[in-house]
């Protein structure tokens, strides 16, 4: 029992190594997607190929705005009216305390307007403010990242990630990475807001009117895309069944009744024999995606009767139609993920594509670089000490840290890229540095056959190692927590490696040396 207690670090290291091997090689382990190779390791864009899009969100923000709950809606309407081409939905007003990290109220305009335009609109409304800047607020960035991630997940693009990246001058970018996909597919996924609306178009004495009768906020559930029905009275186009909220069902039914869609004049008047009816006769239910009409549908007799007798308001079931399966799938995706608060400014961003063949080369080069680093370290250590009892455990211990980190990456589903590989190589270097400190301190002052002498010298070395580890963690922490792209991955791996080394591998190496060099 005393032998186990005195060598518990070595036992813990062995357990971690076995666990890491299981995590890397046993199928079904970890939080990542299903493995495509012999291991459970997930690879990012650099090592698997795919598309990266980096772009800012469109918007201008005023901070320190004098706004409260009472004048919030009035200010929103005043700003929208003062800016040409800006709708009420493109203006977001938050009172003081509702925007984390920003003092005072905020006004965001999700459109291509200048800082001067927003400042003029606020001045015209008689509202005080502190500053006006390009960009959006942290809540908007977080919402956009969440929506894009849901779109990627719902579209079946395995391994796609979304991050917010900041530049040193304070500009923020959305970074979208999707492995094994070309640019056109990813760009199509993120190019618009994904705002789906049902707009009623009808004639009246003032000409044709367009009224939004249903938005995504009134949708409670979305079902899979359905093909056209071949039965009489069935839906003859691709469609997405949805369930409305009670308020949404009442709103849609009221809009249809109020504007004449359920009357004999409105039923079936949008299309005649598969073509559009004359403009002065059309009562069309339009499916609109990001402002573009993607499908025009008639008011059916069955739907009209259910609205008139109240069954629709109770059932709350509805379908959104599309011209083909691709369009219907796109509508379903946007309905499930929700709409972005604003669009990505792709013209100011960058797009890159890494061919899978090139990514495979990166994997090979990374492996070769790691092997060369290990061999170089092993050679230098052996030349320095000339004693395999010291050098061999040192190299094995340093590689153990890498094995444990790979096991951790498998468990959490971390997508490895070149920055993580650089971190692993750095871990090997810092680990061997610390192990050399231990070996020099233990063996540098003569005979070390006494266990008491060994422990005294090891404690001195460990204090130095601990201080160096704290310094490394402090130095890397800003890179790990600030959203600085690839630097973050490098910093996280380095910090984890240092912590594993100080807690497990460095002390285990000391126990191994004590067992090899002292009289037992």
Protein Blocks (a to p, Z undefined) as FASTA:
>chain_A
ZZmmmmmmmmmmmmmmmmmmmmmmmghiajbdcdfbfbfbdcdfklnopaddddddeddd
dehiacdfklmmmmmmmmmmmpghiafklpccddehiaghiacjdddddddddfklmmmm
mmmnopacfbdcedddfklmmmmmmmmmmmmmmnopghiacdddddfkopacdddddehi
afklmmmmmmpnopacdddddddfkbcadddfbdfklpcbdcddddddfbehiacbdcdd
ddddfklmmmmmmmmmmnopmpmklgoplbgghiacdfklcccddddeehiafbdcdddf
klmmmmmnommmmnopacdddfbfklmmmmmmmmmnopafbdcdfklmccddddfklmmm
mmmmmmmmmmmmmmmmmmmmmmmnopaklmmmmmmmmmmmmmmmmmmmmmnopacdfklm
mmmmmmmmmmmmmmmmmmmmmmmnopakbfklmmmmmmmmmmmmmmmmmmmmmmmmmmmm
pcghjmmmmmmmmmmmmmmmmmmmmmmmmmmmmmmmmcZZ
